Amino acid sequence: MISKDLHMHTVRCDGQCTPEEMVQSAIGKGLTTVGISGHSYTFFDESYCMQKADVPRYIAELHYLRAKYFDRIHVLCGVEQDYYSDYPTDDFDYVIGSVHYVKIWDDYVPVDESADILRAAIDHYFDGDAYAMCELYFRTVADVVKKTDCDIIGHFDLIDKFIEKEPLFDVNHPRYVAAWQHAADRLLRYDVPFEINTGSMSRGYRTQPYPSKDMIAYIRERGGRFVLSSDAHKAEDVAYRFEEYEALTEPSP
């Protein structure tokens, strides 16, 4: 039985509920450990992340909730550290390392904000070559453990968030497959677990979690480990559909 969910966001960044509401939801769903993982401060885009001045208050609030609910659930104070964030992570209990942008020249281009932004970036920066952008994304992902010193690898294939409704590229194309396999091989060296992230499903973007089924199989066959994450932005989505993917967190036979 799944006992923990360590990836979720609150009103302290881009979520819809308070940390306490998320903790109470986790208790109601029978979890024994819950981790709130606010988006790290990113100097180039403050629209979705925790503000610098708010981080100490965020940490203090999570410590308060840990004490308040100590006899019902274990509360952890985490951070989802973006690859390009330079905010220190020493005061957090754990780190999720994620790539939300690709850096092109001096521009930080979000890969998960909208299909229109992604399409425009492919046209503007890569002359319409979607696979060149995917290759840049996965080269960045390949370095995320080294860069963030993370405990969990976040949504490995975030760049295909919109692919089911907006087919900007073919996930079976040889260049795309080669790019993600190279990144997976690099990350497997660190023995850091990949998350199986159901957040895009709860928000209606995908019908399958990150990583894709093929990626999960590839990583499992090579001894990779997984943890389930909801990436919930509201209380009702904590531990979203975990029961369907619980078996994938078990070691490969």
MARTOR-193349 format. One record per atom (N, C-alpha, C, O, CB): x, y, z; residue in one letter. Coordinates in steps of 0.2 Angstrom, whole numbers, padded with zeros to 4 digits, always signed. Each point is the difference from the previous one (the first is absolute). Glycine has a CB too. Layout:
<recs>
XYZa
...
</recs>
This chain:
<recs>
+0004-0006+0000m
-0004+0006+0000m
+0004+0006+0000m
+0005+0001+0004m
-0014-0007+0002m
+0008+0011-0010i
+0004+0006-0001i
-0001+0004+0007i
-0006+0001+0002i
+0005-0001-0015i
+0006+0002+0016s
+0000+0004+0006s
+0002+0007+0000s
-0001+0004+0005s
+0003-0015+0000s
+0000+0013-0011k
+0003+0007+0000k
-0001+0003-0007k
-0001-0003-0005k
+0009+0000+0014k
-0008+0010-0009d
-0001+0004-0006d
+0005+0006+0002d
-0002+0004+0005d
-0010-0008-0008d
+0017+0005-0001l
+0005+0006+0002l
+0000+0005-0005l
+0004+0005+0000l
+0003-0014+0005l
-0012+0009-0010h
+0001+0006-0005h
-0007+0003-0001h
-0005-0003-0002h
+0014-0003-0004h
-0010+0012+0009m
-0006+0004+0000m
+0001+0007+0001m
+0006+0002+0003m
-0012-0012+0001m
+0002+0014-0006h
+0001+0008+0000h
-0006+0003+0003h
-0006-0003+0000h
+0013+0002-0010h
-0006+0006+0013t
-0005+0004+0004t
-0001+0007-0002t
+0004+0002-0004t
-0002-0010+0014t
-0006+0012-0006v
+0000+0007-0001v
+0006+0004+0001v
+0001+0006-0002v
-0013-0007+0005v
+0017-0002+0000r
+0007+0003+0001r
+0004+0000-0007r
+0005+0004+0000r
-0005-0008+0012r
-0003+0001-0017c
+0003+0001-0007c
-0006+0000-0005c
-0004+0005+0000c
+0015-0011+0003c
-0012+0001-0007d
-0005+0000-0005d
-0006-0005+0002d
-0004-0002-0005d
+0013+0005-0004d
-0009-0005+0015g
-0006-0005+0002g
-0006+0004+0002g
+0000+0006+0000g
+0008-0014+0003g
-0014+0004-0002q
-0006+0003+0002q
-0002+0000+0007q
-0005+0003+0002q
+0002-0006-0014q
+0007-0002+0016c
-0002-0001+0007c
+0006+0002+0004c
+0005+0000-0002c
-0014-0009-0001c
+0007+0009+0010t
+0005+0002+0005t
+0004-0007+0001t
-0002-0005-0001t
-0005+0015+0006t
+0013-0009-0002p
+0004-0006+0002p
-0004-0004+0005p
+0000-0006-0001p
+0010+0012-0001p
-0014-0003+0006e
-0004-0004+0005e
-0005-0004-0003e
-0002-0006+0002e
+0004+0015+0007e
-0006-0006-0014e
-0005-0004-0004e
+0003-0006-0003e
-0003-0005-0001e
-0003+0016-0001e
+0012-0010-0001m
+0003-0006-0003m
+0002-0005+0005m
-0001-0006-0002m
+0006+0014-0007m
-0002-0006+0014v
+0001-0005+0006v
-0006-0004+0002v
+0000-0006+0001v
+0010+0014+0003v
-0015-0004-0003q
-0007-0003+0002q
-0002-0005-0005q
-0003-0005+0002q
+0000+0015+0005q
+0003-0008-0014s
-0002-0005-0005s
+0004-0006+0000s
-0002-0006+0000s
-0001+0015-0007s
+0010-0009+0008a
+0004-0005+0001a
-0002-0005+0006a
+0000-0006-0001a
+0010+0013-0005a
-0011-0004+0011i
-0003-0004+0006i
-0006-0004-0002i
-0001-0006+0002i
+0006+0015+0006i
-0010-0005-0011g
-0006-0003-0002g
+0001-0006-0005g
-0005-0004+0000g
+0000+0015+0002g
+0010-0011-0006k
+0001-0005-0005k
+0005-0006+0003k
+0002-0004-0004k
-0004+0013-0005k
+0003-0008+0016g
+0004-0006+0003g
+0007+0000-0001g
+0004-0005+0002g
-0014-0001-0004g
+0013+0012+0000l
+0008+0000-0001l
+0003+0001+0007l
-0003+0003+0005l
+0002+0002-0016l
+0007-0008+0011t
+0004+0001+0007t
+0005+0006-0001t
+0002+0002+0005t
-0004-0014-0003t
+0004+0014-0008t
+0005+0005-0001t
-0003+0004-0006t
-0002-0002-0005t
+0012-0005+0009t
-0009+0014-0003v
-0002+0005-0005v
+0005+0005-0001v
+0003+0002+0005v
-0015-0004-0002v
+0014+0004-0009g
+0005+0005-0001g
-0003+0005-0004g
-0002-0001-0006g
+0011-0007+0007g
-0008+0015+0001i
-0002+0005-0004i
+0007+0003-0003i
+0005+0000+0003i
-0015+0003+0004i
+0009-0002-0014s
+0006+0001-0004s
-0001+0007-0004s
+0000+0000-0006s
+0003-0013+0006s
-0002+0018+0004g
-0001+0007-0004g
+0005+0001-0005g
+0005-0002+0000g
-0010+0006+0010g
+0003-0001-0016h
+0004+0002-0005h
+0006+0005+0002h
-0002+0005+0003h
-0008-0007-0011h
+0016+0000+0007s
+0005+0004+0002s
+0000+0007-0004s
-0003+0000-0005s
+0010-0010+0007s
-0004+0015+0001y
+0000+0006-0003y
+0004+0000-0006y
+0006-0002+0000y
-0007+0008+0012y
-0002-0003-0017t
+0004+0001-0007t
+0000+0007-0001t
-0005+0003-0002t
+0002-0015-0002t
+0009+0015+0003f
+0001+0007+0000f
-0003+0003-0007f
-0002+0006+0000f
+0012-0007+0007f
-0010-0003-0012f
-0002+0002-0007f
-0008-0001-0001f
-0002+0002-0005f
+0014-0005+0001f
-0015+0000+0009d
-0007-0001-0001d
-0003-0001+0007d
+0000-0005+0003d
+0001+0000-0015d
-0004+0010+0015e
-0003+0000+0006e
-0008-0002+0000e
-0003+0001+0005e
+0012+0007-0001e
-0011-0009-0009s
-0008-0001-0001s
-0003-0006+0004s
-0006+0000+0001s
+0007+0006-0012s
+0003-0011+0012y
-0002-0006+0002y
+0003-0003+0007y
-0002-0005+0003y
-0001+0002-0015y
+0009+0006+0013c
+0004-0003+0006c
-0001+0004+0006c
-0003+0005+0001c
+0011-0009-0010c
-0005+0001+0014m
+0001+0003+0007m
+0004+0007-0001m
+0005-0001-0003m
-0007-0010+0009m
+0000+0016-0003q
+0004+0006+0000q
+0005-0001+0006q
-0001-0003+0005q
-0008+0010-0009q
+0015-0004+0003k
+0006+0000+0004k
-0003+0001+0008k
+0002-0004+0004k
+0006+0007-0014k
-0011+0003+0010a
-0002+0002+0007a
-0005-0005+0003a
+0000+0000+0007a
+0002+0012-0010a
-0005-0016-0001d
-0005-0005+0003d
+0003-0007+0002d
-0003-0003+0004d
-0006+0009-0011d
+0015-0007+0005v
+0003-0007+0001v
+0000-0001+0008v
-0002-0006+0002v
+0008+0006-0013v
-0003+0004+0015p
+0001-0001+0007p
-0007-0001+0003p
-0001-0005+0004p
+0011+0011-0004p
-0015-0003-0002r
-0007-0001+0003r
-0003-0006-0002r
-0003-0004+0004r
+0002+0016-0004r
+0003-0014-0006y
-0002-0007-0003y
+0003-0005+0004y
-0004-0005+0002y
+0003+0009-0013y
+0007-0004+0013i
+0003-0005+0004i
-0002+0000+0007i
-0002-0006+0002i
+0012+0007-0009i
-0011+0005+0010a
-0003+0000+0006a
-0007-0003+0001a
-0002-0003+0005a
+0009+0013-0003a
-0011-0009-0007e
-0007-0002+0000e
+0000-0008-0001e
-0004-0003+0004e
+0000+0013-0009e
+0008-0013+0001l
+0001-0007+0000l
+0002-0003+0006l
-0002-0006+0002l
+0004+0007-0014l
+0003+0002+0015h
+0002-0003+0007h
-0005+0001+0005h
-0001-0005+0004h
+0012+0009-0007h
-0015+0001+0003y
-0006+0000+0004y
-0005-0005-0001y
-0003-0003+0005y
+0004+0015-0004y
-0002-0014-0007l
-0005-0005-0002l
+0003-0007+0002l
-0004-0004+0002l
-0001+0011-0012l
+0011-0008+0009r
+0003-0006+0002r
-0001-0001+0008r
-0002-0006+0002r
+0011+0007-0011r
-0008+0004+0013a
-0002-0001+0007a
-0007-0001+0001a
-0002-0004+0005a
+0012+0012-0002a
-0014-0004-0006k
-0007+0000+0001k
-0003-0007-0001k
-0005-0003+0003k
+0004+0015-0006k
+0003-0015-0003y
-0003-0007-0002y
+0005-0006+0001y
-0001-0005-0003y
-0006+0012-0005y
+0012-0006+0013f
+0005-0005+0001f
-0003-0007+0001f
+0003-0005-0002f
+0005+0014+0006f
-0014-0009+0000d
-0002-0006+0001d
-0005-0003-0005d
-0003-0006+0001d
+0004+0009+0011d
-0002+0000-0018r
-0004-0002-0005r
+0003-0001-0006r
-0002-0005-0004r
-0007+0011+0009r
+0015-0003-0007i
+0003+0000-0006i
+0007+0003+0001i
+0001+0005+0004i
-0012-0005-0011i
+0016-0002+0003h
+0006+0003+0000h
+0001+0005-0006h
-0001-0001-0006h
+0006-0009+0011h
-0004+0017-0003v
+0000+0005-0005v
+0007+0002-0001v
+0004+0002+0004v
-0015+0002+0000v
+0013-0004-0011l
+0006+0002-0002l
+0000+0007-0004l
-0005+0001-0003l
+0008-0013+0002l
+0002+0016+0002c
+0001+0006-0004c
+0004-0001-0006c
+0007+0000+0001c
-0009+0007+0010c
+0000-0007-0017g
+0004-0001-0006g
+0000+0006-0004g
-0003+0005+0001g
+0001-0017+0000g
+0006+0011-0007v
+0000+0005-0005v
+0001-0003-0007v
+0003-0005+0000v
+0002+0013+0008v
-0009-0005-0012e
+0001-0002-0007e
+0005+0005-0003e
-0002+0005-0002e
-0010-0011+0001e
+0018+0003+0000q
+0006+0005-0002q
+0000+0000-0008q
+0002-0005-0003q
+0004+0003+0014q
-0007+0007-0014d
+0000+0001-0007d
+0008+0000-0002d
+0004+0002+0004d
-0015+0004-0005d
+0012-0009-0004y
+0007-0001-0003y
+0004+0007+0001y
+0006+0000+0001y
-0010-0010-0009y
+0000+0015+0006y
+0004+0007-0001y
-0001+0004+0006y
+0001+0006+0000y
-0003-0007-0012y
-0001-0002+0018s
-0001+0004+0006s
+0007+0000+0004s
+0004-0005+0000s
-0016+0002+0001s
+0014+0009+0002d
+0006+0000+0004d
-0002+0001+0007d
+0005+0002+0004d
+0001+0003-0014d
-0012-0006+0012y
-0002+0001+0007y
+0003-0007+0004y
-0001-0005-0002y
-0009+0012-0001y
+0013-0006+0009p
+0003-0005+0003p
-0005-0005+0003p
-0006+0002+0002p
+0016+0005+0001p
-0008-0013-0003t
-0005-0005+0003t
+0002-0004+0006t
-0004-0004+0002t
+0001+0002-0014t
+0007+0005+0016d
+0003-0003+0006d
-0005-0001+0005d
+0000-0004+0005d
+0011+0009-0007d
-0016+0000+0003d
-0005+0000+0005d
-0006-0004-0001d
-0005+0000+0004d
+0009+0011-0002d
-0004-0015-0008f
-0006-0004-0002f
+0001-0008+0002f
+0006-0002+0000f
-0009+0010-0009f
-0002-0012+0010d
+0001-0007+0002d
+0002-0004-0006d
+0003-0005+0001d
-0011+0007+0008d
+0006+0000-0015y
+0001-0004-0006y
-0001+0005-0006y
-0003+0005+0001y
+0000-0016+0004y
+0006+0009-0011v
+0000+0004-0006v
-0002-0004-0005v
+0002-0006-0002v
+0007+0013+0006v
-0014-0005-0008i
-0002-0002-0007i
+0003+0004-0005i
-0001+0006+0000i
-0010-0010+0004i
+0015+0001-0008g
+0004+0003-0006g
-0004+0000-0006g
-0002-0005-0003g
+0013+0003+0008g
-0013+0008-0008s
-0004+0000-0006s
+0002+0005-0005s
+0003+0005+0002s
-0013-0008+0005s
+0009+0002-0013v
+0001+0005-0005v
-0007+0002-0003v
-0003-0004-0003v
+0014-0002+0000v
-0012+0013+0004h
-0006+0003-0003h
+0001+0004-0006h
-0004+0003-0003h
+0000-0003+0015h
+0011+0002-0013y
+0002+0004-0005y
+0006-0003-0004y
+0003-0004+0002y
-0007+0014+0005y
+0005-0007-0013v
+0006-0001-0004v
+0003+0007-0001v
-0004+0005-0001v
+0000-0016-0005v
+0010+0012+0007k
+0003+0006-0001k
+0003+0001-0007k
+0004-0005-0002k
-0001+0005+0015k
-0005+0005-0016i
+0002+0001-0007i
+0003+0007-0001i
-0004+0005+0001i
-0004-0014-0006i
+0015+0010+0004w
+0003+0006+0001w
-0001+0003+0007w
+0002-0004+0004w
-0004+0006-0017w
-0001+0003+0013d
-0002+0003+0007d
-0007-0001+0002d
-0002+0003+0005d
+0011+0005-0007d
-0013-0012-0002d
-0007-0001+0001d
-0001-0006+0004d
+0003-0005-0001d
-0006+0012-0009d
-0002-0007+0015y
-0002-0006+0003y
-0007-0002-0003y
-0005+0004+0002y
+0012-0001+0009y
-0008-0008-0014v
-0006-0002-0004v
-0004-0005+0004v
+0003-0006+0001v
+0002+0009-0012v
-0011-0002+0014p
-0003-0005+0003p
-0003-0006-0004p
-0002+0002-0006p
-0001+0007+0014p
+0004-0015-0006v
-0002-0006-0004v
-0007-0002+0002v
-0003-0004-0004v
+0015+0001+0002v
-0015+0005+0007d
-0006-0002+0003d
-0006+0005+0001d
-0005-0002+0003d
+0012-0007+0002d
-0006+0015-0008e
-0005+0005+0002e
-0005+0000-0005e
-0006+0000+0002e
+0015+0007+0002e
-0008-0008-0011s
-0005-0001-0004s
+0002-0003-0007s
+0006+0000-0001s
-0012+0009+0006s
+0002-0012-0009a
+0002-0003-0006a
+0002+0005-0005a
+0004+0000-0004a
-0011-0010+0006a
+0003+0016-0001d
+0002+0006-0005d
+0007+0002+0001d
+0003+0002-0004d
-0015+0001+0004d
+0014-0002+0007i
+0007+0002+0001i
+0005-0004-0002i
+0005+0002-0003i
-0010+0004+0013i
+0004-0013-0010l
+0004-0005-0002l
+0001+0000-0007l
+0005+0000-0003l
-0008-0007+0013l
-0003+0008-0014r
+0000+0000-0007r
+0004+0006-0003r
+0004+0000-0004r
-0015-0006+0004r
+0010+0012+0003a
+0003+0006-0001a
+0008+0000+0001a
+0003+0002-0004a
-0014+0004+0006a
+0013-0009+0003a
+0007-0001+0001a
+0003-0005-0005a
+0006+0002-0002a
-0008+0000+0015a
-0001-0007-0014i
+0002-0005-0006i
+0002+0004-0006i
+0005-0001-0004i
-0011-0009+0009i
+0001+0014-0007d
+0000+0004-0006d
+0005+0005+0000d
+0004+0001-0005d
-0016-0003+0003d
+0013+0006+0008h
+0004+0006+0000h
+0007-0002+0001h
+0005+0003-0003h
-0014+0003+0008h
+0011-0011+0000y
+0007-0001+0002y
+0002-0006-0004y
+0007-0001-0001y
-0009+0005+0012y
-0002-0009-0014f
+0003-0006-0003f
-0003+0000-0007f
+0001-0006-0003f
+0000+0000+0014f
-0003+0011-0014d
-0003+0000-0007d
-0004-0006-0002d
+0000-0003-0005d
+0010+0008+0002d
-0015-0006+0008g
-0005-0005+0000g
+0002-0008+0001g
-0004-0004-0001g
+0000+0012-0007g
+0011-0008+0010d
+0002-0007+0002d
-0002-0002+0007d
+0004+0002+0005d
+0006-0001-0014d
-0015-0004+0010a
-0002-0002+0007a
+0004-0004+0003a
+0001+0000+0006a
-0012+0001-0009a
+0015-0006+0000y
+0004-0005+0003y
+0007+0004+0002y
+0003-0003+0005y
-0008-0006-0012y
+0007+0014+0004a
+0005+0004+0003a
-0001+0003+0007a
+0004+0000+0004a
-0001+0002-0016a
-0009+0000+0013m
-0002+0003+0006m
-0001-0006+0005m
+0002+0001+0006m
-0008+0008-0011m
+0003-0015+0003c
+0000-0005+0005c
+0007-0003+0002c
+0001-0002+0005c
-0012-0001-0011c
+0016+0003+0001e
+0006-0002+0002e
+0004+0005+0005e
+0003-0002+0004e
-0002-0003-0016e
-0003+0011+0011l
+0003+0005+0005l
-0003-0001+0007l
+0003+0000+0005l
-0001+0008-0014l
-0009-0009+0009y
-0003-0002+0006y
+0003-0006+0003y
+0002+0001+0006y
-0013+0004-0010y
+0012-0010+0001f
+0002-0006+0003f
+0008+0000+0002f
+0002-0003+0005f
-0011-0003-0011f
+0012+0010+0002r
+0007+0001+0002r
+0000+0004+0007r
+0005-0001+0004r
-0001+0002-0016r
-0008+0003+0013t
-0001+0004+0006t
-0002-0005+0006t
+0003+0000+0005t
-0006+0011-0011t
-0002-0015+0004v
-0003-0005+0005v
+0006-0004+0002v
+0000-0002+0006v
-0012+0002-0011v
+0016-0002+0001a
+0005-0005+0001a
+0005+0002+0006a
+0003-0004+0003a
-0004+0000-0015a
+0001+0011+0013d
+0005+0003+0005d
-0004+0002+0006d
+0003+0003+0004d
+0004+0001-0014d
-0013-0005+0011v
-0004+0003+0005v
+0002-0003+0007v
+0000+0004+0005v
-0009-0003-0013v
+0011-0007+0009v
+0003-0003+0006v
+0006+0004+0002v
+0001+0002+0006v
-0006-0013-0008v
+0010+0011-0003k
+0006+0004+0002k
-0001+0007+0002k
+0003+0003+0004k
+0003-0011-0012k
-0011+0011+0004k
-0001+0007+0001k
-0004+0002+0007k
+0002+0005+0003k
-0002-0004-0016k
-0005-0005+0014t
-0004+0002+0006t
+0002-0005+0006t
-0003+0002+0006t
-0006+0002-0014t
+0013-0009+0007d
+0001-0005+0006d
-0007-0002+0003d
-0001+0000+0006d
+0012+0006-0004d
-0015-0008-0007c
-0007-0002+0003c
+0000-0007+0002c
+0004-0004-0001c
-0009+0012-0007c
-0001-0009+0012d
-0002-0006+0003d
-0005-0004-0005d
+0000-0006+0001d
+0003+0010+0011d
-0006-0001-0016i
-0005-0002-0004i
+0000+0003-0007i
+0001+0006+0000i
-0008-0009+0010i
+0007+0000-0016i
+0000+0003-0006i
-0007+0001-0002i
-0004-0004-0001i
+0015-0002-0003i
-0013+0012+0003g
-0006+0002-0002g
-0002-0001-0007g
+0004+0001-0005g
-0003+0008+0014g
-0008-0010-0010h
-0003-0001-0007h
+0005+0000-0006h
+0001+0005-0003h
-0011+0001+0008h
+0013-0011-0006f
+0006-0001-0005f
-0002+0002-0007f
+0004+0003-0003f
-0001-0013+0010f
-0009+0009-0009d
-0002+0002-0007d
-0005+0005+0000d
-0005+0000-0004d
+0008-0011+0000d
-0002+0016+0008l
-0005+0006+0000l
-0001+0003-0006l
-0005+0003-0002l
+0009-0001+0013l
+0001-0002-0016i
-0001+0004-0006i
-0005-0003-0005i
-0003+0003-0004i
+0015-0001+0005i
-0015-0008+0001d
-0005-0003-0004d
-0007+0001+0004d
-0004-0004-0002d
+0012-0004-0004d
-0008+0012+0010k
-0006+0002+0004k
-0007+0000-0004k
-0005-0002+0001k
+0012+0008+0007k
-0006-0002-0014f
-0006+0001-0004f
+0000-0004-0006f
-0005+0001-0005f
+0006+0011+0008f
+0003-0017-0004i
+0000-0004-0006i
-0006-0004-0002i
-0002-0001-0006i
+0014+0000+0009i
-0016-0001+0002e
-0006-0003-0001e
-0006+0004-0004e
-0003-0002-0004e
+0005-0005+0014e
-0002+0013-0008k
-0005+0005-0003k
+0004+0004-0006k
-0004+0003-0004k
-0003-0003+0015k
+0013+0001-0010e
+0004+0005-0005e
+0006-0004-0002e
+0005+0000+0003e
-0009+0011+0002e
+0003-0015-0011p
+0006-0005-0002p
+0005+0005-0003p
+0001+0000-0006p
-0009-0010+0004p
+0012+0013+0006l
+0006+0004-0003l
+0006-0004-0002l
+0004+0002-0004l
-0008+0007+0012l
+0004-0015-0006f
+0006-0005-0002f
-0003-0007+0001f
-0005-0001+0003f
+0014+0010-0001f
-0005-0013-0005d
-0001-0008+0001d
+0004-0003+0005d
+0006+0000-0001d
-0010+0000-0011d
+0001-0002+0018v
+0004-0003+0005v
+0004-0006-0002v
+0004-0003+0004v
-0012+0008+0004v
+0006-0008-0014n
+0003-0006-0002n
+0005+0001-0005n
+0004-0004-0003n
-0014-0002+0005n
+0012+0013-0004h
+0005+0001-0005h
+0007-0002+0003h
+0001+0001+0006h
-0009+0009-0010h
+0012-0012+0000p
+0007-0002+0002p
+0004+0005+0004p
+0003-0002+0005p
-0003-0006-0015p
-0001+0014+0008r
+0004+0005+0003r
-0003+0002+0007r
+0004+0001+0005r
-0001+0004-0016r
-0009-0006+0012y
-0003+0001+0006y
+0001-0006+0005y
+0002+0002+0006y
-0011+0005-0011y
+0009-0013+0002v
+0001-0006+0004v
+0008+0001+0003v
+0001-0002+0005v
-0010-0005-0011v
+0013+0008+0001a
+0007+0000+0001a
+0002+0006+0006a
+0004-0001+0004a
-0002-0003-0016a
-0006+0009+0011a
+0001+0006+0005a
-0001-0002+0007a
+0003+0001+0005a
-0005+0007-0014a
-0004-0011+0010w
-0002-0002+0007w
+0003-0006+0003w
+0002-0001+0006w
-0013+0006-0009w
+0013-0010-0002q
+0004-0005+0003q
+0007+0002+0002q
+0002-0003+0005q
-0008-0005-0013q
+0009+0012+0004h
+0007+0003+0003h
-0001+0003+0007h
+0004-0001+0004h
-0001+0003-0016h
-0008+0002+0012a
-0001+0003+0007a
-0002-0005+0005a
+0003+0001+0006a
-0007+0009-0012a
+0000-0015+0005a
-0001-0005+0005a
+0006-0003+0002a
+0001-0002+0006a
-0012+0000-0011a
+0015+0000+0000d
+0006-0004+0001d
+0005+0004+0005d
+0003-0002+0004d
-0004-0003-0015d
+0001+0012+0010r
+0004+0004+0004r
-0002+0001+0007r
+0004-0001+0005r
-0001+0008-0015r
-0010-0007+0011l
-0003+0001+0006l
+0001-0007+0004l
+0000+0001+0006l
-0008+0008-0010l
+0007-0014+0001l
+0000-0007+0003l
+0007-0001+0004l
+0000-0004+0005l
-0007+0000-0014l
+0012+0008+0007r
+0007-0001+0004r
-0001+0002+0007r
+0004-0002+0004r
+0002+0004-0015r
-0010+0003+0012y
-0001+0003+0007y
-0004-0004+0005y
+0000+0001+0006y
+0002+0010-0012y
-0006-0016+0004d
-0004-0004+0004d
-0005+0005+0004d
-0001-0002+0006d
+0010-0007-0005d
-0011+0014-0004v
-0006+0004+0003v
-0006-0002-0004v
-0001-0001-0006v
+0009+0011+0008v
-0013-0011+0002p
-0007-0002-0002p
-0003+0005-0005p
+0000+0006+0001p
-0002-0013+0009p
-0001+0005-0015f
-0004+0004-0005f
-0007+0000+0004f
-0003-0005+0003f
+0010+0002-0014f
-0011+0008+0010e
-0007+0000+0002e
-0004-0002-0006e
+0001+0001-0005e
+0001+0008+0014e
-0008-0013-0007i
-0005-0001-0004i
-0006+0005+0002i
-0003-0001+0005i
+0006-0012-0006i
-0003+0018-0003n
-0004+0006+0002n
-0007+0000-0004n
+0000+0000-0006n
+0011+0006+0007n
-0016-0006+0003t
-0007+0000-0002t
-0003+0007-0001t
-0006+0001-0001t
+0005-0012+0006t
+0005+0016-0004g
-0003+0007+0000g
-0003+0002-0007g
-0005+0003+0000g
+0013+0000+0009g
-0005-0005-0014s
-0003+0002-0007s
-0007-0003-0001s
-0004+0002-0004s
+0016+0000+0000s
-0013-0008+0007m
-0006-0004-0001m
-0005+0004+0004m
-0006+0001-0002m
+0012-0012+0001m
-0005+0013+0007s
-0005+0003+0005s
-0002+0007-0003s
-0006+0002+0001s
+0011-0008+0009s
-0001+0009-0014r
-0001+0006-0003r
-0003+0000-0007r
-0001+0005-0003r
+0010+0000+0010r
-0009-0011-0010g
-0004-0001-0006g
+0005+0000-0006g
-0003+0001-0006g
-0007+0003+0011g
+0016-0004-0004y
+0005+0001-0006y
+0002-0007-0003y
+0000+0000-0006y
+0004+0011+0011y
-0004-0016-0001r
+0003-0006-0002r
-0005-0006+0002r
-0003+0001+0005r
+0015+0003-0006r
-0012-0009-0002t
-0003-0006+0003t
+0004-0005+0003t
-0002-0005+0003t
-0006+0006-0012t
+0015+0000+0009q
+0005-0004+0003q
+0005+0004+0004q
+0000+0006-0002q
-0001-0014-0008q
+0004+0006+0015p
+0005+0004+0004p
+0006+0001-0004p
+0002-0003-0005p
-0007-0002+0015p
+0009+0010-0007y
+0007+0000-0002y
+0004-0005+0005y
-0002-0001+0005y
+0001+0013-0008y
+0006-0015+0000p
+0002-0001-0007p
-0005-0004-0004p
-0004-0003+0003p
+0016+0005+0000p
-0011-0002-0009s
-0004-0004-0005s
+0001-0008+0002s
+0005-0002+0003s
-0005+0011-0012s
-0005-0013+0007k
+0000-0007+0001k
+0007-0003-0003k
+0003-0004+0003k
-0015+0003-0004k
+0014+0003-0005d
+0006-0002-0003d
+0006+0002+0005d
+0005-0004+0000d
-0010+0004-0012d
+0005+0006+0014m
+0006+0002+0004m
+0000-0004+0007m
+0006-0001+0002m
-0007+0013-0008m
-0005-0013+0009i
+0000-0003+0006i
+0003-0007-0001i
+0004-0003+0004i
-0014+0009+0000i
+0008-0010-0009a
+0003-0006-0002a
+0007+0000-0001a
+0004-0005+0003a
-0015+0002-0008a
+0014+0008+0001y
+0007+0000-0001y
+0004+0001+0007y
+0005-0003+0001y
-0008+0008-0013y
+0000+0000+0016i
+0004+0001+0006i
+0000-0006+0005i
+0005-0001+0003i
-0008+0014-0005i
-0003-0016+0002r
-0001-0006+0005r
+0005-0005-0002r
+0003-0004+0004r
-0015+0007-0002r
+0012-0005-0009e
+0005-0005-0002e
+0007+0001+0001e
+0004-0005+0001e
-0012+0003-0010e
+0010+0008+0010r
+0007+0002+0002r
+0001+0002+0007r
+0005+0003+0002r
-0004+0001-0013r
-0006-0007+0015g
+0001+0001+0008g
-0002+0006+0003g
+0001+0002+0006g
+0008-0009-0008g
-0012+0012-0002g
-0003+0006+0003g
-0005-0001+0005g
-0004-0005+0000g
+0007+0011-0011g
-0004-0001+0015r
-0005+0000+0006r
-0005+0005-0002r
+0002+0005-0003r
+0007-0009+0011r
-0015+0003-0005f
-0005+0005-0001f
-0004+0002+0007f
+0000-0005+0004f
-0001+0001-0016f
-0001+0010+0013v
-0005+0001+0005v
-0006+0004-0003v
+0000+0003-0005v
+0010-0002+0013v
-0016-0002-0005l
-0006+0003-0003l
+0000+0007+0003l
+0001+0001+0006l
-0007-0012-0007l
+0004+0015-0003s
-0001+0008+0001s
-0007+0002-0003s
-0001-0002-0006s
+0014+0004+0007s
-0017+0002+0003s
-0006+0003-0003s
+0001+0006-0004s
-0004+0002-0004s
-0002-0008+0013s
+0011+0010-0007d
+0001+0007-0002d
-0006+0004+0001d
-0002+0004-0005d
+0010-0008-0004d
-0012+0002+0014a
-0006+0003+0001a
+0000+0008+0001a
+0005+0002+0004a
-0009-0013+0001a
-0001+0014-0007h
+0000+0008+0001h
-0007+0001+0003h
-0001+0006+0002h
+0008-0004-0012h
-0010-0007+0012k
-0006+0001+0005k
-0001-0006+0004k
+0002-0006-0002k
-0008+0014-0006k
+0003-0008+0013a
-0001-0005+0005a
-0003-0006-0002a
+0003-0006+0002a
-0004+0014+0006a
-0004-0008-0012e
-0003-0006-0003e
+0004-0004-0004e
-0001-0006-0001e
-0009+0012+0002e
+0016-0003-0004d
+0004-0004-0004d
+0006-0003+0003d
+0004-0004-0003d
-0008+0011-0006d
+0005-0007+0016v
+0005-0003+0003v
-0001-0008-0001v
-0005-0003+0001v
+0006+0012+0008v
+0005-0012-0010a
+0000-0007-0002a
-0004-0002-0005a
-0003-0006+0000a
+0005+0004+0012a
-0003+0006-0017y
-0005-0001-0006y
+0002-0007-0004y
+0005+0000-0003y
-0007+0013+0002y
-0003-0017+0001r
+0001-0007-0003r
+0006-0004+0001r
+0002-0003-0004r
-0009+0009-0005r
+0010-0005+0015f
+0006-0004+0002f
-0001-0007-0001f
+0004-0004-0001f
-0001+0013+0009f
-0009-0012-0006e
-0002-0007+0000e
+0002-0003-0006e
+0001-0006-0001e
-0010+0008+0010e
+0008+0002-0015e
+0001-0003-0007e
+0007-0001-0001e
+0002-0004-0005e
-0013+0009+0001e
+0015-0002+0007y
+0008+0000-0002y
+0004-0002+0006y
+0006+0000-0001y
-0008+0009-0007y
-0001-0011+0013e
+0004-0002+0006e
+0005-0006-0002e
+0006+0000+0002e
-0015+0003+0005e
+0007-0008-0011a
+0004-0005-0002a
+0007+0002-0003a
+0005-0004+0000a
-0016-0003-0001a
+0011+0012-0003l
+0005+0003-0003l
+0006+0002+0004l
+0005+0001-0002l
-0013+0002-0007l
+0006-0001+0015t
+0005+0002+0005t
+0004-0006+0003t
+0005+0001+0004t
-0012+0009-0001t
+0005-0016-0004e
+0003-0006+0002e
+0006-0001-0004e
+0000+0001-0006e
-0010-0006+0011e
+0016+0002-0002p
+0006-0002-0004p
-0002-0004-0006p
-0004-0005+0001p
+0011+0006+0009p
-0004+0000-0016s
-0001-0005-0005s
+0002-0007+0001s
+0006-0001+0003s
-0004+0011-0011s
-0005-0015+0006p
+0002-0007+0001p
+0006-0002-0003p
+0003-0005+0001p
-0015+0002+0000p
</recs>
